[in-house]
Amino acid sequence: MAASDLPELDATIHGPIRLAIFSILTGADEAEFTYLRDRIGTTDGNLSVHLSKLEQAGFVKVQRQFVGRKPCSVYRLTERGRRAFGEYVRNLKALLNL
C-alpha cells in the first residue's frame, strides 16, 4: 500500500490535548473550561489556545456567561466536530488494522 493510500488523520484533532478535549466532549453534552483544564492537566493558557483552534475550525462552540461574578465558559462539540471526530476514529482504526 502506498503512503498516499493511507487514511489521513486530521491534524486539528490529532494533538494530545485536542484529542483529550474531543474525548471528553464526546462523552458529555458540554464541559466547563475549568473541568477540561483539570481533567486534562494543562494550564489555562495552553488549553485556551487549543480550544480557540478547535473553535476556529468549527469543531467546538463556546458559551460564555457569568456565574455570580465569575466568568464561566462552557464548551460543546458542534455537529461538524462530531462528524470530524467520527471520521478521525474510523481512519485511526483503519490504520491500526493494516
C-alpha positions as CSV (number, residue, x, y, z in Angstrom):
1,M,0.0,0.0,0.0
2,A,1.4,3.4,-1.0
3,A,1.6,6.2,1.6
4,S,-0.9,8.2,-0.5
5,D,-3.5,5.4,0.1
6,L,-3.3,5.5,3.8
7,P,-6.2,7.1,5.7
8,E,-5.4,10.6,6.8
9,L,-5.7,11.7,10.4
10,D,-7.0,15.3,10.9
11,A,-4.1,17.3,12.3
12,T,-6.5,19.6,14.0
13,I,-7.7,16.8,16.2
14,H,-4.6,14.6,16.4
15,G,-2.6,16.6,19.0
16,P,-2.7,15.1,22.6
17,I,-4.6,18.0,24.2
18,R,-7.1,18.3,21.4
19,L,-7.7,14.6,21.3
20,A,-8.3,14.7,25.0
21,I,-10.8,17.6,24.5
22,F,-12.7,15.6,21.9
23,S,-12.7,12.5,24.1
24,I,-14.2,14.4,27.0
25,L,-16.7,16.3,24.9
26,T,-17.8,13.2,23.0
27,G,-19.0,11.6,26.3
28,A,-20.6,14.8,27.6
29,D,-23.1,17.3,26.3
30,E,-20.9,20.1,27.5
31,A,-18.0,20.9,29.8
32,E,-16.8,24.0,31.6
33,F,-13.3,25.3,30.9
34,T,-12.1,24.5,34.4
35,Y,-13.4,20.9,34.2
36,L,-11.5,20.4,30.9
37,R,-8.4,22.0,32.4
38,D,-8.4,19.9,35.5
39,R,-9.2,16.6,33.7
40,I,-6.5,17.1,31.0
41,G,-4.0,18.6,33.5
42,T,-2.9,21.5,31.4
43,T,-2.5,25.3,32.0
44,D,-5.3,27.8,31.3
45,G,-3.2,29.4,28.5
46,N,-2.4,26.1,26.8
47,L,-6.0,24.9,26.9
48,S,-7.3,28.2,25.7
49,V,-5.0,28.1,22.6
50,H,-6.2,24.6,21.7
51,L,-9.9,25.4,22.3
52,S,-9.5,28.5,20.2
53,K,-8.1,26.5,17.3
54,L,-11.0,24.0,17.6
55,E,-13.5,26.8,17.7
56,Q,-11.9,28.4,14.6
57,A,-12.2,25.1,12.8
58,G,-15.9,24.9,13.7
59,F,-15.5,21.8,15.8
60,V,-16.4,23.3,19.2
61,K,-18.8,26.0,20.3
62,V,-18.4,28.1,23.4
63,Q,-21.0,29.8,25.6
64,R,-19.6,32.5,27.8
65,Q,-21.6,33.5,30.8
66,F,-21.2,34.7,34.4
67,V,-22.0,32.6,37.4
68,G,-22.3,35.1,40.2
69,R,-19.4,37.5,39.4
70,K,-17.2,34.8,37.9
71,P,-16.8,34.2,34.2
72,C,-17.8,30.7,33.1
73,S,-17.1,29.3,29.6
74,V,-18.9,26.1,28.6
75,Y,-17.8,24.1,25.6
76,R,-19.6,21.6,23.4
77,L,-18.9,19.8,20.2
78,T,-20.7,21.1,17.1
79,E,-22.2,18.6,14.7
80,R,-19.3,19.3,12.4
81,G,-16.9,18.4,15.3
82,R,-18.8,15.2,16.0
83,R,-18.6,14.2,12.3
84,A,-14.9,15.1,12.1
85,F,-14.1,13.1,15.3
86,G,-16.1,10.1,13.9
87,E,-14.0,10.2,10.7
88,Y,-10.8,10.6,12.7
89,V,-11.7,7.4,14.8
90,R,-12.6,5.5,11.6
91,N,-9.3,6.4,10.0
92,L,-7.3,5.6,13.1
93,K,-8.9,2.2,13.2
94,A,-8.2,1.6,9.6
95,L,-4.5,2.5,10.2
96,L,-4.4,0.1,13.1
97,N,-5.8,-2.7,11.1
98,L,-3.2,-2.5,8.2
